Amino acid sequence: MPAAAARIRGLYVITPDRADGPEALADAVAAALRGGARVVQYRDKTADGERRRAEARAVAACCRDAGACFIVNDDVALAAEVGADGVHVGRDDAAVPAARSALGADAIVGVSCYDSLERARTAAEAGADYLAFGSVFTSPTKPQAVRAPLALFAKARAFFAGPLVAIGGIEPDNVAAVTRAGADAVAVIQAVFAAADVEQAARALVAQGFGAPR
């Protein structure tokens, strides 16, 4: 496991779909980072490669300036192209060994485990650097997603020493329950980026889940 994986801690924000260009997305990410986010994942499922590269580069620059960890969702080639710290893969994406081979031994490879402890164990054995479970609560982004009970975090800790990430429906009023259950990081989209004040929304999540913002 690369030493960089230890950076997967605290507030982990995932970029929303936007139509107002790379600069606006970077501004929103910068606000989240000022509010205490420590990890940013660039996520975009469209086929617009040129726009995705421009956005990913803009977000990567924000993260470098703030000393934050930058992860790309799904796309190993894009992660390599923009110099991301790592990639996050799901069940339909590249396997952990393939992602590591493409990005190098120092890259972070995170895996979505949904509600499956079996998938988590398999990912850990394959060399995943962090495991993500969700949706821990009903999510506005994926309302039909399977629910992942908080008890999964203690069960996963029995065989995995790396960071555990919770995702799905996390807000200031429930984030403390998630971190008490054993999550090292909480991943959010709407709770930060749908807020009128992105920086303050991030700050509130950090304060409730992890103590005073950095």
N, C-alpha and C positions, 0 to 999 in steps of 0.2 A: 504494500500500500504506500503510495507516494506521500511524503511529508505534507504536501499541499492539501491533502484530504482533511487535515485538521482544521482547515479554514471553513469547512462546511458547518457553521455554527450560527445560531441566532436567527435573525430575520432574513429569509431567502425569498426574494421577489421574482416573479415571473412576468415578463413583459406582456401587455395586452395587445390585441389587434388594434391598430390605429391606421388612419388614412391621411394623416397630416404630415407625413414625412419623417426622415431620420432625425432632424434637429429637434422636432417636438417630442419624439420618443426619448431622445437623449436627455432633454430637459426634465422630463418626468422621472427618468431613472436617476438623474442627478439629485432631484428632490428626495427621492426615496433613500438614496445613500446619505444625504444630509440628515435624514431622520433616523439613521442607524442601521439600515440594511447592510448586511455583510456579504451577501451572495446575490448575484443577478443571473437569471437564466433568460436568454433570448429564445422566444418561442414564436414561430410563425409557420403555419401549415400550408400556406399558399405556394403556388408554383412560380411566383414572380422572383426569379433568381437574382436579378439585378437589384431590385428593391431590398430583398432580404440581405444581400451582401452589404449594401449601403447602411441599412439599419444595424446590422451586426457590428460593423466597423465602428459606427458612432457609439453604440453601447459599450463596446470593448474599450474605447478611449475613455469613456466616463469611469469605467471600473478601474482602469489603470491609474487615472488621476486620483481616485479615492482610495486606492489600495485594496479594492474589493475583489472578490473571486468572481470570474466570469465563466459561465457555463452556456453551451449551446444545446438546445433541445433537438434530439434525433439525428441531426445532420453532421456526421463525422467530417465530411469534406469541408463544410463551411467552418466548423470549429478549427480545423487545421489552417484554413485559409486566413482567418482573422486572428489567429494566435490566441484562441481561447484557452483558459486553464483546464477545460475539460468538456465532456459531453454527458448528456442525460439520455438514456435509452429506455424504451418501453418494449412491450412484447413483440411489436412488429418491426423493431429497428435492429441495428447491428448488434451482434453478440459482444459480450464484454471483451473477450480476447481479440476480436477483430478491431474493435474500437481502440484498444490499447496499442495494438500493432500499428495502426494508422497514426495515432497521436503521440506515441512515445511513452516510455516507462514513467515519466514524471506527470503525465496527464491524469486528471481525475475522471473516473468513469462512474456515474451514478445510475441506478436502476430503479424503475418503477416496479413495485411489488404488489400494488393494489391491496387486496385483503388476504394475500396468499403467503403464509409462512413457508410453504414448500418452495415457492418461487424465490423468496428471500434467501433461503438456505442454498438453493442452486446458484443464485447470483453471487453469494458470498464465496462459495467454493470456486466459482469461475474467476474470482479476483475483483469483484466490485469494490469500490472505495466508499460508497455510501448507499444506503437502502432507503427508499421512500415508500411510505404506506399512505393510502387514501382511497376514497374520500373519508376523512375522519368525521366530518359532519356533512350535512346536505350542502352541496356546492352550487352557487348560481352559474358557474362556468360549465359544469357538467352535472346537471340535476339528476340524471339517470345513472350516475356512477355508483358502483357497488360501495357499500359502507365498510370501512375498515375499523374494527373496534380498537380502542386505545390499549387494550390488553396486549395487542400484538407487539408493542414496543418492549415490554418486559420479556416477552417470549423470545423476540429476536436478539435481545441483549445476551441471552444465554449462549449464543453461538457466534455473535458478531461484535467485534470490538470497535468498529468504525462508526462514523456518524449515522444517526437515524433521523430521517426527515418525515414530518407530517405534512399532509396537504389536503385541502378540501374544506371549505366553509369556515376557515379559521378567522376569528374576529377578536377584538379586545376583550369581550366578555367571556370567551371560552379558551383563549390561548394559554392561560395559566394551567388549566386542566391538562392540556396537551403536553406542556413541558414537564409537569409533575408525573405524567405517565411514562416519561423517559425519552421524549423527542429532543434531539440536540438542536434541531432547526425546524422552523415552521415556514412552509412555502405558501405564498398568497399571490393572488392577482387582484381581484376586485376590492378586497379590503384595503388595499393601498391605492391602486391606480384609478379606481372609480370614485375616490374621495375628492371633494372640492379642494382640499389642501393635502396634497400627497405627502409632503414632509411631515406634517403633524399626524397624519394617519399612520405613517411608519413609526413615528416616535411613540405613539400610543401603544402599538403592538409590542414594541421592544420593552417599554416600561412595564406593561402588564405580564409579559411572558418571561422576560429575562432580567428585570431590574432596570436601573437607570440607563438611559441611552449612552453609548460610548461618547 
